[in-house]
């Protein structure tokens, strides 16, 4: 294990946190899983020809796209649960506990809703979250509520302005905060998030080197019939369609 020198978390804890995230990643796909929702062989053919890829490359790209839907939740786990290691009163409550906030610090009266990207929430979801934060402030007038965004439009710690029931709302204790600013609040180091991102490739290299099963196992292409490849591909979707028995 390399020395990551993050300062705000030990090498062992960040290694194990990344390892736990990797263990939740979907790391395999076979032909049956690939075609679970019936793939579109026509689009795969267009993509292959237009983008100058081999059909194998196009199929592997589609496999990654399908897998990625599952793995987005794992990245949410990575961001949220890192704060279990912060100490100093920081908690990651069980889902739905303690008002449904993702990260809290009762001692500091800080309550956080965490989102991966600035455009993740629609208007209804944003209003619901804002109203929940308003309720927390009514319950605890010292409360500081934050919408923390991993991929924000910019580095920021600003009042969250929103329209609720056609009325503009903002409150100095309801904040919209980028993840770098939140790391600074938690770890008292304005470069803490940068340090993590800089070290992450090395940490992942170490995790994967320690566990070869962490690599992707993709058998989709190998399971297709190479003697008549396009027939094998098209029959995944169209085997009951007229004429396809003579493909």
C-alpha positions in Angstrom: 0.0 0.0 0.0 1.3 3.4 -1.0 1.4 6.4 1.3 -1.5 8.6 0.3 -0.8 11.4 2.7 -4.3 12.8 2.7 -4.0 14.1 6.3 -7.7 14.1 7.0 -8.1 10.3 6.8 -5.7 7.5 7.4 -4.2 5.4 4.5 -5.8 2.3 5.9 -9.3 3.8 6.2 -9.3 5.4 2.7 -8.0 2.1 1.2 -10.8 0.1 2.9 -13.4 2.7 2.0 -12.4 2.5 -1.7 -12.2 -1.3 -1.4 -15.8 -1.4 0.0 -17.0 0.7 -2.9 -15.3 -1.5 -5.4 -16.9 -4.6 -3.9 -20.3 -3.1 -4.5 -19.5 -2.4 -8.2 -21.2 -4.6 -10.7 -18.2 -6.3 -12.3 -19.7 -9.0 -14.6 -22.2 -9.3 -17.4 -23.1 -12.2 -19.6 -25.3 -12.6 -22.7 -28.5 -13.4 -20.8 -28.1 -10.3 -18.5 -27.1 -8.2 -21.6 -30.4 -9.0 -23.3 -32.6 -9.0 -20.2 -34.6 -6.0 -21.5 -34.0 -6.9 -25.1 -31.2 -5.0 -26.8 -31.6 -3.1 -30.1 -29.4 -4.7 -32.6 -30.2 -2.1 -35.3 -28.9 0.7 -33.1 -25.8 -1.4 -32.3 -25.2 -1.8 -36.1 -25.7 1.9 -36.7 -23.3 2.8 -33.9 -20.6 0.4 -35.1 -20.7 1.7 -38.7 -21.1 5.4 -37.9 -18.5 5.6 -35.2 -15.9 3.4 -37.0 -16.0 0.8 -34.3 -15.8 -3.0 -34.6 -19.1 -4.5 -33.5 -17.3 -6.0 -30.6 -16.3 -2.5 -29.4 -19.8 -1.3 -29.8 -21.2 -4.3 -27.8 -18.7 -3.7 -25.0 -19.7 0.0 -24.9 -23.3 -1.0 -24.5 -22.3 -3.5 -21.7 -20.6 -0.6 -19.9 -23.6 1.6 -20.3 -25.9 -1.1 -18.8 -23.5 -1.7 -15.9 -23.1 2.0 -15.3 -26.8 2.3 -14.2 -26.0 0.1 -11.2 -22.7 1.7 -10.4 -24.0 5.2 -10.1 -25.4 4.1 -6.7 -22.0 2.8 -5.7 -20.5 6.2 -6.3 -23.2 7.8 -4.1 -22.1 5.3 -1.4 -18.5 6.3 -1.8 -19.2 10.0 -1.4 -21.7 9.7 1.5 -20.1 7.0 3.6 -16.6 8.6 3.6 -17.9 10.9 6.3 -18.3 8.0 8.6 -14.5 8.3 9.1 -14.5 12.1 9.8 -15.0 11.9 13.5 -15.8 15.1 15.5 -19.5 14.3 15.6 -20.1 13.5 11.9 -22.6 10.7 11.2 -24.0 9.0 8.2 -27.5 7.9 9.5 -29.2 4.7 8.3 -31.5 5.4 5.4 -34.5 7.3 6.6 -33.2 7.8 10.1 -32.7 11.2 11.8 -35.0 13.1 9.4 -33.7 11.4 6.3 -30.6 13.5 5.9 -27.5 11.9 4.3 -24.9 13.3 6.6 -25.4 15.1 10.0 -23.5 16.6 12.9 -25.9 17.2 15.8 -23.1 18.9 17.8 -22.6 21.5 15.0 -26.3 21.5 14.0 -25.4 20.7 10.4 -27.8 18.6 8.3 -26.9 17.6 4.7 -28.7 16.3 1.7 -26.1 15.0 -0.8 -26.6 14.8 -4.6 -24.1 13.6 -7.2 -24.9 16.3 -9.8 -26.4 19.8 -9.8 -29.2 18.8 -12.2 -30.1 15.5 -10.5 -33.3 16.8 -8.8 -36.4 17.9 -10.7 -38.5 20.8 -9.4 -40.8 18.6 -7.3 -37.9 16.9 -5.6 -36.1 20.2 -5.0 -39.2 21.7 -3.4 -39.6 18.6 -1.2 -36.0 18.8 0.0 -36.2 22.5 0.7 -39.4 22.1 2.7 -37.7 19.3 4.7 -34.9 21.7 5.5 -37.3 24.5 6.4 -38.9 22.0 8.8 -35.6 21.3 10.4 -34.9 24.9 11.0 -38.3 25.3 12.7 -37.4 22.4 14.9 -33.9 23.6 15.6 -33.3 27.4 15.1 -29.5 26.7 15.1 -29.7 24.3 12.3 -27.6 24.8 9.1 -29.0 22.7 6.3 -27.0 22.1 3.1 -27.7 20.7 -0.3 -24.2 19.4 -1.1 -23.5 18.7 -4.8 -20.5 16.6 -5.9 -20.7 17.9 -9.5 -21.8 21.5 -9.0 -21.7 24.3 -11.6 -18.9 25.9 -9.6 -17.2 25.9 -6.2 -19.7 27.6 -3.9 -21.3 28.0 -0.5 -24.3 30.2 -1.2 -28.0 30.6 -0.1 -30.1 28.1 -1.9 -32.8 30.0 -3.7 -35.8 28.2 -5.0 -39.4 28.7 -6.0 -42.0 26.9 -3.8 -45.7 27.2 -4.7 -44.8 29.9 -7.2 -43.1 32.0 -4.4 -39.3 32.6 -4.4 -37.7 31.3 -1.2 -34.2 31.6 0.3 -32.8 31.4 3.9 -29.3 32.1 5.1 -29.4 28.8 7.0 -30.3 26.7 3.9 -27.2 26.5 1.8 -26.2 25.1 -1.6 -22.6 23.9 -1.3 -20.1 22.2 -3.6 -18.3 19.2 -2.3 -14.9 20.9 -2.0 -16.4 23.5 0.3 -18.1 20.8 2.3 -14.8 19.0 2.8 -13.4 22.2 4.0 -16.2 22.5 6.6 -15.8 18.9 7.7 -12.0 18.6 7.6 -10.8 22.2 8.0 -8.7 21.9 4.9 -9.7 23.8 1.8 -7.7 21.3 -0.4 -9.1 18.1 1.2 -11.3 17.2 -1.8 -8.5 17.9 -4.2 -6.1 15.7 -2.3 -8.6 12.8 -2.4 -9.1 13.2 -6.2 -5.3 13.4 -6.8 -4.8 10.2 -4.7 -7.8 8.2 -6.0 -6.1 6.6 -9.1 -3.3 5.2 -6.9 -5.7 4.0 -4.3 -7.8 2.2 -6.9 -4.6 0.7 -8.4 -3.7 -0.7 -5.0 -7.2 -2.0 -4.4 -7.4 -3.8 -7.8 -3.9 -5.2 -7.4 -4.9 -6.7 -4.1 -8.1 -8.3 -5.6 -8.0 -9.4 -9.2 -11.8 -10.2 -9.0 -12.4 -6.4 -9.0 -11.8 -6.3 -12.7 -14.7 -6.6 -15.2 -15.7 -10.0 -16.5 -17.6 -9.6 -19.7 -18.5 -12.7 -21.7 -21.2 -11.2 -23.9 -19.2 -11.1 -27.2 -17.7 -14.5 -26.6 -21.2 -16.1 -26.1 -22.4 -14.9 -29.5 -22.2 -17.3 -32.4 -19.2 -16.2 -34.5 -20.1 -18.5 -37.5 -22.9 -16.1 -38.3 -22.4 -13.2 -36.0 -25.1 -10.8 -37.1 -27.7 -13.6 -37.2 -26.7 -14.4 -33.6 -27.0 -10.7 -32.6 -30.3 -9.9 -34.4 -32.0 -13.0 -33.2 -31.6 -11.7 -29.6 -34.4 -9.3 -30.4 -36.2 -10.7 -33.5 -36.2 -14.5 -33.2 -40.0 -14.7 -33.3 -40.3 -12.1 -36.2 -41.3 -13.1 -39.7 -38.5 -14.1 -42.0 -35.7 -14.1 -39.3 -35.5 -17.9 -39.3 -33.9 -17.4 -42.7 -31.4 -14.7 -41.6 
